[in-house]
Structures are given as C-alpha cells and as structure tokens.
Amino acid sequence: MCLFKQIRLKKQKKQQLIYYMKDFVEGKMSVYDFWDVFKNNEEIRSLLILDSKKNRKFPTYYDPEYLLERVDINKLRDRVEIFWTVKRYFKNNKISTNPCNDDEKYLKFISSIQPNWLEIDEELLTKIVNSAPKELTKKEKEEWCKANIKEMFAYTDKPPMWMQNPEWPIIDGKPLIFKYQSNDAKDHTVSKIDYYFYNPDNGEEVVIEQFD
C-alpha cells in the first residue's frame, strides 16, 4: 500500500471516530452506547488520551487515561465527566458542535439547589427532586427544592463551616440537626474541628470530627 493511501485511510478512520464522538456530544448517542464504544475501541481512547496530554498541564482524576478504571456508569457525576471529556476534545481542536446532554443539565440543576455547606447523596437528591409538584415551572421547582432542602437540613443558629467536605449525618433516612462547631473553619491555626448534631427524635448527640 502506498504512503498516500495509508495517510488517506488513517484520516478517514480518524474522521469516523470523530463522528462517533460528535453524535454523543450532540445527544444523538446515549452515554451508555458511547461508553461501550469507548471501552471496546482503543483508537478512540488513544485519541482522547493524546488530546488530554497535549492540552492539560496537570492530570486529573477523570483524565481519559484512567476512565476505564475509575468510571461507574451508574453515577451521574461519572457520566457527566465522560461527556465533558469528549466535549473538551472538540473545544481543544476548534471543531464546531452543538453540545446537548441531559445528565449535564440535571447535574447543574441539583448543584443549584444545594447550599455550599451541603453535599447531598445523589439518591436522596433525586428523591427530593422527584417529590416536587409536577405542575411547577423549572424556576418554581428549583425554589421548592431549595426550601425543602433547608427545611430537611436544619440548624439551630447557622450552618456548619466545614474544614473538609460536608459530612452531614443522616440516620434512618433523616438528617440530624446541626447545633454548633468547636472552632471557626476560617482559623487556619486550628487542626481539628468537632461538629455537633442531634437527633430530634431521641435527643441523641452525634459528633463529626474533621482534621486539617
């Protein structure tokens, strides 16, 4: 096979891979179908890995090189990370697309209804969202969810200022009530903070410890 023909076939193969990725990014292919392609097609993986290495200074947890071992396709955040990985390829290579992804839209919505002192489990968040009255507009649904979350995750004076990621305790499906914390998280001389919660059903106290 002549060199010219080899180059032409290589370009055609690459273009076919880009068509697959574009269908996914534009919502014409489900994340589950694309994930099957990604798992079984080493050339697509190589294309995304090479692009990531060329355009990123530091590796991240979800770098294409590690997606196979780290992604749980049943988790919303992981599905969105797959979408972001492919969308980033088109942006880096200045290829025009019309991105559309329902998982990304839903992630943005559930992120918007949580205050920054909370990190609610995806399953519980979905239950809250699904319990909203069906007749609400998107904006009304957002406000309804925000109000219900604040009511569920109650505090006596002010919400916790976490030293690390939020760790609000939930017992028997019910969030405990936050009372107070031992130190101010803004005090960088502090190496440990205790967060005091109590169960309104029996008065039992629960303490969450976080270390710097």
Number of C-alpha atoms within 10 A of each C-alpha: 5 6 8 9 10 11 11 11 12 12 12 12 13 14 12 13 17 18 12 16 22 22 17 24 26 16 15 13 15 14 20 13 10 18 18 10 16 21 12 11 12 10 13 19 20 14 15 19 18 14 19 21 14 10 12 10 8 8 12 11 10 17 19 24 18 14 20 14 8 13 17 12 14 9 11 14 16 17 19 19 18 23 23 16 19 18 21 17 21 18 11 12 10 9 11 9 13 10 15 16 19 12 17 16 12 14 14 11 15 18 15 14 20 18 13 13 14 19 14 18 8 14 9 11 18 13 10 16 19 12 12 15 11 8 8 12 10 10 9 13 20 18 15 18 22 19 13 14 19 15 10 13 18 16 17 10 9 11 19 20 19 21 21 12 12 15 16 19 18 12 8 6 8 13 17 25 22 24 17 17 20 11 15 15 18 10 9 9 9 13 12 14 21 17 20 18 24 18 17 12 8 7 10 10 14 16 14 13 16 16 10 11
